[in-house]
C-alpha cells in the first residue's frame, strides 16, 4: 500500500480543491470522522506538524493534514522529519493519517518530491481556453442559468485563470438574477468590472498602465491601500505571492520567446491560452527586460524575508518601497539618496 502522502501542484486551484475534498471525504467515509488541519509552509514548524502526524488522537480515528505553499519546504531538517513520518507510515501500514502537500508552482524541492509515491502526484495544469468555456457553460447550467458566448469571453478576460476564482466571481450573478436568466456581456461588464475586488493581480495590471511613472506609482499605492483595508495583518503573503506568480510567469514568457518556442501549442501548455493573457504578458515584456524580471523576483523574495524577520511594524513602508522599486526602478534597489517624488 502506498504511503498516504500526496503532492498536488500547479495553478488550477478549483480542480485541486475538489481533489483534496474528495480525498478528505474518502477518509471520513472509511473511518467515520477525522480531525482536519491546514498549514502554510511559511508559518509552521515542521517538527510540530510531524509530531501531530505521528500522534494518534484518543477521540478521532483519522487525521487529514494539508500543507500549502509546499515549494517553500527546502530545509533538509524539514524533509528529514517528513521522511521519518513516511518510514513510520510504511512500517505500520496505516492510512488513517493523510498528508497533502500543495503548491501553485509546478515543482517542489527534489528531496521533498522524492518522498511522495509516484501514483500520489498530480499536476493541475491551467485549463485551455476551450475547456474553460465548457466549464463556464456547465457551471451556469448546474445552477439553473445560462450564459451567452460574448459573456463567456468577457468573463475570461476579467477573471483570473483558475476555476476557483471563476466560481467565486460568477456566483455573483446568481444573487442578481432569477433562475433561468441568460447572462449577457453587458451584465458581465456591469457586475464584474464595477465590483471587482482589488488583488495582487489587479496590482500587476496597474503596474503596466500606459501612464507616466508617477501616476502609475500612485495608482498602485491606491490599490495596495484597498487590499490592506480588506485583508488581515499577514496580507503581505497574498500580495507578494500573487506578484511572484505574475513575474515568474513573465520570466517564462520571456524564455519561450527567446527560445523561439512561442507557438500556439507551447503557449497553451504553459498557461498563455487566452488572447487577453497573451496581450497582458506581451505588454509586460515591453516594460521589464528578462534581467529586470529576475531582479523583481529577487526583490519580492527579499521583501518577504524582511517582513517575516522584522514583523508587521514596518510592513506598510516595506510594501510601498517594494512597489516603488518595481514600478519606478524596474527591480533595482533604492539608495539612501533616492527621491520618492519622481
N, C-alpha and C positions, 0 to 999 in steps of 0.2 A: 504493500500500500504506500502511495506517495505521501511524503510529509505534508501536513496541512498548511503549507506556506505558499502564498500566491503573489505574483508580481503583475500588476496591471499598469501599463504605461501608455502614453500618447495623449493627444489633445481633445479627443472626443469624450467629453465629460458625461454626457447623458447616457450613452450606452455603457460606459464604465460604471456609473452609479447603479444602473439596472442590474449589471452583472454582480456587483457587490451585494445588492439587495437579495438577489436570487440565492447567492451563496449563504447569506445570513439566514434566510428563510428555510433553506435545506437543513442547516444545523439545528434550528429550533424545532423543525418537524421531527428530526431524528432523536433529539434529546429532551424535547418538551419545552425547554426555555434556555436562555443564555444571557450572560452578562455581556453588554456591548460597550466597547471603549474605542475612542478615536483620538489620535495624537497627531501633532505636526512635528516633523523631524527637528525643526529649528528650536522648539520649545520643550523638548523632553529629555530625560536622562535614560539612556538605553538600559542601564543596569536595573532601573525601576520597572521598565516595561518588561524586560526578560524575567524579572522576579515574579511579575504578575502572570506571565505566560506559564511559568513553571509551578505556580501555586494553585492548587485546586480549591475551589470555593466550597464551603460547607453547606451552602444553601442553593447554589445553582449548578446544574450538571455540566454546563458548557460555557465557553468564553469565545467571543468574537472580537478581535482586535484589528484596527486599521491604523497604519502609519502613513500619513500623507507627506508629500514632498520628499519621497524616498531618495531622490537624486542627491540630497544633502547628506546622506549617510555615507561617509567616506573614511572615517577614522577606523583603523584596524582594530582598536579595542572594542568598538561597537559591533563590527562584523564578527569578531571572535565571540562576543557574548551571544549574538544570534546563532552562531554556529553551535554553541553549547546547547542551546534550546533545540536546534534541529537534531543533534545527535541524541538528545534525551527523548525527543518525539519518535525517532526511529526505533529506539530500544523498547519503549512502551507500546508502540503501535497504535496509540490512541489518536483519534481525530476530533476529540472533544474541545480542543483549543485550536482555533483557526487564526492565522495571522495573514493580513493582506497588506502588501506594500503598494502604494500608488504614486504615480508621478505624471505630470503633464509633459515631461520630457520623453524622448524615445529610449533613452539609455540611463541606467544607474551604474554605480561603481561595479567593476568586474567582480570584486570579492563578494559583493552582496548578491549579484545576479547568479553567481555560481552555486549559492545555497538553495536556489529555487528549482524544484523539479521542472524539466522542460515542458511537461504537459500542463503545468500551472502558470505558464507565462502567456500573457495576451497583450498585444499592442493594439490600442484603439485608435485607428487612423482617422484623420479628418475625412468627413464624407465628401464624395464627389458631388458636383453641383446637381446632377440629375437625381441622385439619391436623396439629397436634401429636399428637393422639390417634391418627391414622392412622400417623404416623411411628413412634410408640412400638410399636404393634402390629406394624408391619413390621420394626422393629429387633429385637424379640424373636423373631419368626418366622425371620428370616435367621440368627439364632444358635442356632436349634433349641429355642426356648422359646415360651411364650405368657404372656399377662398378662390378668387379668380387668378388667372395666370400672371397678370400685371402686378397684382398684390403680392404674389409669391416672390416675384423678382424684387419688389420693393422691400419686403421683409429681409431677404437675404443680403441686401445691400446695407441695411441698418443694424442688423443684429450679429453678434459675434458667432464665429463659425463652429458652434457645437450645439447638440440637441438640448442640453441642459439650459443654455441661455435662450434658445428658441422657444422651448416650452414655457419658461418663465415670462418672456416678453409677450408671447402670443396668447397666454392665458388672460391678458388684459381685455381682449376682445370679448371674451365670454361674460365679462361683467358689464360690458357696454351695450350688447345687442342681444335680442331674444334668440332662442334656438331656432335653427332653420335659416338664419341670416347668412348671406354670402358676402364676405368681406371684400371690399374693393381697394384699389391702390390709394385712392384719395383718403379712405378711412385709415389705412396704414400710416400714411403721412401725418394725418391729424393726431392719431393716438400715440404712435411710437416716437415720432420725431418731436412732438411738443412735450412729451412726458418722459423723455429719455433721461435715465439716471446717469450721472457722471461716473466715470470709472477710469482705470489706468488706460483703457483702450481709447476712450474719448480724449484723454490727455495726450496720448500718442498722436491722434488725429490733429489736435490743436498745435502740436509741435511742427506739423507740416503745412500749416496755413500759409497761403500766399499773402503775407503781410510783413511790414517792417519788423525787424528783430525785437525791438522794444515792445511793440503792440502784441506780438506773438507771445513774448515772455509774460506780459500782463494777463493775457487770456489764459495761459497755462496756470498762473497763480490763482486765478479766479476759479478754475476747475478744481485745483488742489484744495482750495478752501471749502468748496461744496462737498468734496469727498470726505474731508476731515470732519465736516459737520454731521455727516451721515454715518460714519464708521466709528469704531471703538479706538482705544489708545494704541492698539497694535496694528492700525491700518497701514502702517508703512510696509508690512509684509505684502499686503494686497497691491499696493501701488508699485512697489519695486518689483514684485513678482510678475505683475502684468507687463510692465515696461521691459523686463528681462525677456519675457516671451516674445514681445514685438521686435526687439532689437536682435535677438538670436534668429528670428525668422528673417529679418532684413539681412543678416550675415549670410544666411542660406541663399537668399535671393541673389546677393552679390556673387556667391561662389558658383551658383548654377549658370549665371550669365557669363562669368569669367571663363568657365569651362566649356561654354558653347552647348550647354545642356538645357537651355530654357525652352524646350519644345513642349507641346501640349501635354504629352503623357507625363513627362518629368515634373512639370508644373503642378499637375493634378496630384501626382503621387506625393509631392512634398507640401501639399496644403495650400496651393495657389490655384484653386479650382475656378473661382468666380472672377468675372471681369472686374468687379469692384475691388476685390483684394489685389489683383494684379496692378490695377491703376494706383492703388494706395502704395504698394511697395515700390513701384516704378518711380513714383513721386519721392518717396523716402530715400531711394538710392541716389537721387539728384542732390539731396541735402547733405547726406552723410556718406563719405567715401568708405571703402572696406576698412581702412585703418582707423577712421573715426568711429565706426561702428564698434570695433573691438575696444577702443578707448572708452566708449559709452558703457559697454558691458562691464568693463573693469570698474568704472566709476560707480555703477549701480551696486555691484558686489561690495565695493569699498564702503559706500554709504550704509548699506545694510549692516555690515560688520560694526561700523562706528555707532550706529543707533543701538545695536544689541549691547555693545560694551559700555556705552555711556548712559543708557536708559532713555526714558521718554522726555527728560527735561528740555533737551535741545532738539527734539525731533523735528519740529516745525522749521527751525533755522536750517537744519541739515537737509531737509527735503527741498526747501527753497533754493539753497545753494546748489543742490544736485540738478534741479531743473534749469537754473541759470547756466550751469556748466554744459548741459546738454543742448539747450536752445541757442545760447549766445556763443559759447566757446567750442561747440561741436565735440564735446568729450574731454577737452583739456581742463586741467585743474586750475582753479583761481589762485593767483598770488595775492599777497597782502596788499598790493597796490591796485588791484582791480577795482574799477568803479562800476557799481551796480546801476548807475543811471544811464547806461549805454542807450 
